[in-house]
Amino acid sequence: MEEGGTLEAKIRRVGFALGLDAVGFADAGPTPRTEFLRDWWSRGYGGEMHYIGRRLEERIDPRRVLPEATALVVVGLACPPEREARSGCETRSAADIDHPPTSGVVARYAGGDDYHEVLLDRVRALEAALPRLAGRRTRSRSYVDTGPVSERAAAERAGLGWIAKNSCLIHPELGSHLMLGVILCDLELERDRPVADQCGTCRACLDVCPTDAFAEPYVLDATRCISYTTIETRGTIPLEMREAQADHVFGCDLCQSVCPWNKSLPRSPLTDPLGLRERLGKRDEWIAPTLEWILDLDEEGFRAATQKTAIRRPGRVGLLRNALVAAGNSDDSRLLERVRRFVEDPDPILSEHARWALARLERVESGASPNPIRAD
């Protein structure tokens, strides 16, 4: 073992040297939070995310993933703050300045290099250092939101923050825009104390949700969440949820944007010596992508625009479907021709959403309400 400090302190030092913002330690067994997953899944709140149901018991008890596991090393990396697109990136006419094109909203974590890959590189580097730090061979596995591990429950247990009423983890210094990774290992590590729930009587996150996605405080019905319908769903977006989707084309941050714990800036470290946040920051084209641009993307253009980003997850059809819904909600009749192109699209998902959007835009053009009250 290296000189200087406890094993936990050494792991933290290496983690911070790798650019991570938080490192904590927890027991590897099940908790009431993970046990609740059974009830959550049985209520149907997981929707089409069958990868959760297939390995539910492993999510509940990480020792089913790695029987030798005795501890969890949980890490966090703060998501970079939103920024405005650099001026001079494109030439705009006077008409565009007076009447800017309608843009779609992309979740804060997306639009830059995929955090799964960026963070996983750091997590695996920390995992690789464990044998040297411990002075012995170790058994371990690491995950960043792609394996049968409940990262937020693990982070809560490891003292990185508390689970809020919107089911996000809130770090008391970094807020909730925190990307998490977990290492299962066979080391004996001193556990960190959990952080007390500090939501109090606040319910801003619950009240702002336009789709009423929270079955109750702390319980998310994913099937009603805009992040789920714009990213995870491969079929049609339910009719009753389309208007509430507004201009979101990939994910949603509404419940985090109103959280008081995210209001006090800065909510991410000021330094970035390894350039991780620079890599994670949105590329200019995804800061406020115009719906015209998205709807013009062919397969080759989609692949180029989404290369190495999380936005590739729903596929071109999923992204276009989301943009068609946003177009239908836009009241922008300039989008009519682009929407009409998809009415006869061979993909039934695109043609159906295009017909919905077209009907709404044609009502706007005629001066009627896009969502008239039914006379019957």
C-alpha positions, 0 to 999 in steps of 0.5 A: 500500500502507498504511504500517506493516509487511509485507503479511502483517502487515497482512492479519493485523491486518485478520483479527484486527480482524474477529474471527478468532483465527488467520491463516496463509499457505501455498503454493497447490500440492498437497501430500502431504496433499492427494495422499493424498485420491485414495487415501482416496477410492478406498478408499471412505472418503468414502461418500455425500459425492459432492461430494468425488469430483466435484471431487477434483482441485481439492481436491488442487491449489487452482490448478485452482480459481483458476489465478492462485492463488499463495498461500492465506490460511488463517483460524481461528475458535475454537468457543465452549465448551459451556455449561449452559442458563440456569436459568428457561428452562422450568418443570419439575415435581418429577417431571421434576427427579427423573427428567429426560427423556432428552436427545440430544447435539449436536456443539459447533459446532452449535446456534447460528448456522451457522458456515459463514455466520458465518465466511464473512462474516468471510472475505469481508470479509478477501478484500475488503480484499486489494486495498487492502492490496496496493495493486493489483487481486487475483484471489481466491476464498474458502471455508468448508467448502463448496467444493473446498478441503481446509481442514485440509490448507491450515491445516496448511500455513499453520502453524495447527496439525498434523493429529492422529491423529483427522484434526482440526487441532490449534492449539497454543493453541486446540485442535481446536475450530477453524472454518477458512476459506481464501482463494485469491489471486494475491498473493506472500506469505511462507509460514508454517512448519508446526507439528510433530506433537505427538500423540506416542504418545497414542491417546486419540482412536482408542481412544474411538471407539465405531464404530472409524471410524479405519482407522489413525492419521490416516486416518478412514473417514467411513462409520463416523463418527457425524458422517457417519451422523447428518449426511451419510447420507440413508438408513438408519443401518447396523444394526451402528452404531446401538447405538454411536451412543448418544444422539448426534442430530447429530454427535459430539465424542468424539475431540476431548473426550478429546484432552489438547490440548483439556483445558487451558482456556480453549481459546478467546479470553476476549474476543469484542468482535464477538459472534461466539462469542455468535452461534455458541454453542448456543441453549438448546434445543440444549444438551441437547434432549430426545428427546421434543421432537425427536420431536414436531417437525413440519415447521414446528417443525423449520424454526423450531427449526433456523433459521440453524443447521447442524442443518438439514442432515440435514433433519427426516427425518434428525434424527428418524431420529437421535432414534429411534436415540437413543430405542432406545438410551435404556432409557427406556420413557417414549419408547414412545408417541412411537416408536410414532407413527412405526412406520406413518410413510409415510416408510420410513426413519422407520418402519424406525428406529422399529420397531428402537427400539420392539423395544429399548424393549419389551424394556426394559419387559419387563425383558429386555436391549435387545440380547439375545445370540442363542441361535443 
